[in-house]
Structures are given as C-alpha cells and as structure tokens.
Amino acid sequence: MNRVENLRVQIFADGADKAGMLEMYKKPFIKGLTTNPTLMKKAGIKDYEAFAKEILFEVKDKPISFEVFSDEMVEMEEQALKIAKWGENVYVKIPVANTKGVSTYSLIKKLSDKGVKVNVTAIMTLEQVRDVVLNLNNDVPSYVSVFAGRIADTGVDPVPLMAAAVQILSLNKKAELIWASPRELLNIFQADEIRCQVITVTNDILKKLELVSYDLTQYSLDTVKMFYNDSVSAGFSL
C-alpha cells in the first residue's frame, strides 16, 4: 500500500451498491465517489432520488457525482439543477451528447455559468475534450470524464490520448480530468504517471490493491497452488 498512498492521482470509487459505496467512502485513500444509471439499474435501484439522498446522508465531505437521465435538453437542465441542490459536494454528470448525437456543449456552458459543478461524461475523443473545456466556466469546479477503458476496448492505447487531454485541461484551472472505466489496476499507475487528476475505480479492481508490490515469485507459486487445488477438488483423473 506504500506506493498507493504516494500516488498523486485521486482515486474515486465507482459503484451503486450502498454498502460497497459507504465501505469505500470510509477508506482514506478514496477521495470521491461516482455512480451512473447503468450501475444503479444493475444494483436494483428503483427510486433514484431516494437512493442518492441515502448516500448523501453519509457522504458529506467528499465529491460525489450523480447523472441526469433525460434525453431532452430542457428536461436534462431541469434534472441537473435539481440534483445540484442535493449537496455542496455534488457534481452533476452530463453526457457529452444525447442519444441522437446532439452535443450538450451549450447546456454544459449554461449550467457551468450558473455555478453548477458538472461532470461531463462518456467522452472518448480529444475533439470532445477540447469542446467541453471551451464551454466550462473557468471559475467553477468541474470534471471531464474520458472513458479510457472503452477506448482500450477498441484496441487503441488510451495513454497518449489521456496525456494530451491533461494538456488540454490545463486551459481551465478549475477543471480536472477523470480517467474513467479502467480495466485493470495498472491503469491507476498509468493515470498517475501522466498526471491525470482523478481515476474512477470499481470495487472489483480496488480489491486488488493488496497485490501492489506483491512478490511475483510468490504470486507464481500461489497460481500453481490454485490450479492444483482446483484440480483436486474437481476430482480430475486421467
């Protein structure tokens, strides 16, 4: 854990399971939390606002992001303004476009100029990063979430793109870059190396933190033992 404690990148826990979120919130190396409608659906959440307020009853001193879910700009703005009132530590997640492919840049500008702390999400290109930053108020805190993991899913190395995004965000002193949708623990250290400010991490990946700096020879032996024990328990024979 020594290397993790020395990281410059802020680790945000990403999830929608109440117990898991509150467990991560209590850990000192977790600096914030995020969730989204897909994670909430998987967790069986039925009442969006009630769930959010249950979490906010406990989480008051770390940033947390909740996402709008309308596909219409006017309603999206109404939802954003409502969510923003839930707490001083609340950031409102706004997708970079709606399902029709219409960009939300004008809405982002409108909300940011009103003092709403936005977290612009589902970004995957540098053009999107640039256009989002140009529409953020320089005096209002914000996050710009680039889905590096999904970029990697397409066979593209996300590190150069994320490094370039760091430079673009330097144009706005209040905006911070989020490395979103990481696929493995290594991504935390990659994000740290390029000076990305935040990385969102699911509980499944966070559980691997105990492996940081683990002896690889011992890890090899652990793996051999796993294969052997599973073969025995399965009753395999030749």
ZAVEXMI-926283 format. One record per residue (C-alpha): y, z, x. Coordinates in steps of 0.5 Angstrom, whole numbers, padded with zeros to 4 digits, always signed. Each point is the difference from the previous one (the first is absolute). Example, Ala and Ser with C-alpha at 12.3 -4.5 7.8 and 13.67 -1.06 7.14 Angstrom:
2
-0009+0016+0025
+0007-0002+0002
END
This chain:
238
+0000+0000+0000
+0005+0001+0006
+0001-0008+0000
+0001+0000-0007
+0005+0006+0000
+0004-0004+0005
+0001-0006-0004
+0007-0003-0002
-0002-0004-0006
+0000+0005-0006
-0007+0000-0004
+0001-0001-0007
-0007+0002-0005
-0001-0006-0005
-0004+0002-0006
+0000+0002-0007
-0005+0006+0000
+0004+0006-0002
-0005+0005+0004
+0000-0005+0006
+0007-0001+0000
+0002+0007+0000
-0005+0001+0005
+0003-0005+0005
+0007+0003-0002
-0001+0007+0003
-0002-0003+0007
+0006+0000+0005
-0001-0007+0002
+0000-0003-0006
+0008-0002-0001
+0000-0003-0007
-0005-0003-0006
+0000-0006-0003
-0004-0003-0006
-0001-0006-0005
-0002-0002-0007
-0007-0003+0003
-0001+0006+0004
+0002+0004-0007
-0005-0004-0004
-0006+0001+0005
+0002+0007-0001
-0001+0000-0007
+0008+0002-0001
+0002-0001-0008
+0007+0003+0000
+0004-0003+0006
+0006+0005-0001
-0004+0006-0001
-0004-0001+0006
+0006-0002+0004
+0003+0007-0002
-0006+0004+0001
+0000-0003+0007
+0008+0001+0001
-0001+0008-0003
-0004+0001+0007
+0003-0005+0005
+0008+0001+0000
+0001+0000+0008
-0003-0007+0002
+0002-0007-0002
-0005-0003-0006
+0000-0007-0003
-0002-0002-0007
+0000-0007-0002
+0003-0004-0006
-0005-0004-0004
+0004-0004-0005
+0000-0008+0002
+0007-0001-0003
+0006+0001+0004
+0004+0004-0005
-0005+0005-0002
-0002+0001+0007
+0007+0002+0002
-0001+0005-0006
-0006+0003+0002
+0003+0000+0007
+0006+0004-0002
-0005+0005-0004
-0004+0001+0006
+0005+0001+0005
+0003+0006-0004
-0007+0004+0000
+0002+0003+0007
+0004-0001+0006
-0006-0001+0004
-0002-0006-0004
+0000-0007+0002
-0001-0006-0005
-0005-0005+0002
+0003-0007-0002
-0005-0006+0001
+0003-0006+0004
-0001-0005-0006
-0002+0001-0007
-0007-0004-0002
+0004-0006-0001
+0002+0000+0007
+0007+0001-0001
+0003+0004+0005
+0003+0007-0001
+0006+0000+0005
+0005+0000-0005
-0003+0006-0003
-0001+0004+0006
+0007-0001+0002
+0002+0002-0007
-0004+0007+0001
+0002+0001+0007
+0007-0001-0001
-0001+0005-0006
-0003+0005+0005
-0007-0001-0002
-0005+0001+0006
-0004-0006+0000
-0007-0001+0003
+0000-0008+0000
-0008-0001+0000
-0005-0006+0000
+0004-0003+0006
-0004-0005+0004
+0005-0005+0004
+0006+0001+0005
+0004-0004-0005
-0001+0005-0006
+0001+0006+0005
+0007-0004+0002
+0002-0001-0007
-0002+0007-0002
+0004+0003+0005
+0006-0004-0001
+0000+0003-0007
-0001+0007+0002
+0007+0005+0000
+0001+0002+0007
+0002+0007-0003
-0006+0001-0004
-0007+0002+0003
-0006-0005-0002
-0007-0002+0003
-0002-0007+0001
-0008-0001-0001
-0003-0005+0003
-0008-0001-0001
-0002-0001+0007
-0007+0002-0002
+0000-0006-0005
+0003-0005+0005
-0006+0002+0004
-0005-0001-0005
+0002-0008+0000
-0002+0000+0008
+0008+0001+0002
+0001+0005+0005
+0006+0004-0003
+0002+0004+0006
+0005-0006+0002
+0003+0000-0007
+0001+0007+0000
+0003+0000+0006
+0005-0005-0002
+0001+0004-0006
+0002+0006+0004
+0006-0004+0003
+0002-0003-0007
+0000+0007-0003
+0005+0002+0006
+0005-0003-0004
+0000+0006-0005
+0001+0007+0003
-0003+0003-0007
-0006-0005-0001
-0007+0002+0003
-0006-0005+0001
-0006+0002-0003
-0007-0003+0003
-0004+0000-0007
-0007-0001-0002
-0003+0002+0007
-0007-0002+0001
-0002+0005+0006
+0002+0006+0004
+0002-0004+0006
+0006-0003-0005
+0003+0007+0001
+0001-0001+0007
+0002-0008+0000
+0005+0002-0005
+0003+0006+0005
+0000-0005+0006
+0004-0005-0004
+0005+0006-0002
-0002-0001-0008
+0003+0006-0003
-0005+0001-0005
-0007-0002-0002
-0004+0002-0006
-0007+0002+0000
-0005+0001-0005
-0004+0007+0001
-0007-0004+0002
+0004-0002+0006
+0003+0007+0001
-0006+0003+0000
-0002-0004+0007
+0006+0004+0003
-0005+0005+0003
-0003-0006+0004
+0006-0001+0004
-0001+0000+0008
-0008+0002-0002
-0004-0002+0006
-0003-0007-0001
-0007+0002+0003
-0001+0006-0004
+0002-0005-0006
-0005-0005+0002
-0005+0006+0000
+0002+0002-0007
-0001-0007-0002
-0007-0001+0003
-0002+0007-0004
+0003-0002-0006
-0005-0007+0000
-0006+0004+0002
+0001+0006-0005
+0001-0005-0006
-0006-0004+0002
-0004+0007+0000
+0003+0002-0007
-0001-0007-0003
-0008+0000+0002
+0000-0006+0004
-0006-0002+0004
-0003-0007+0003
END
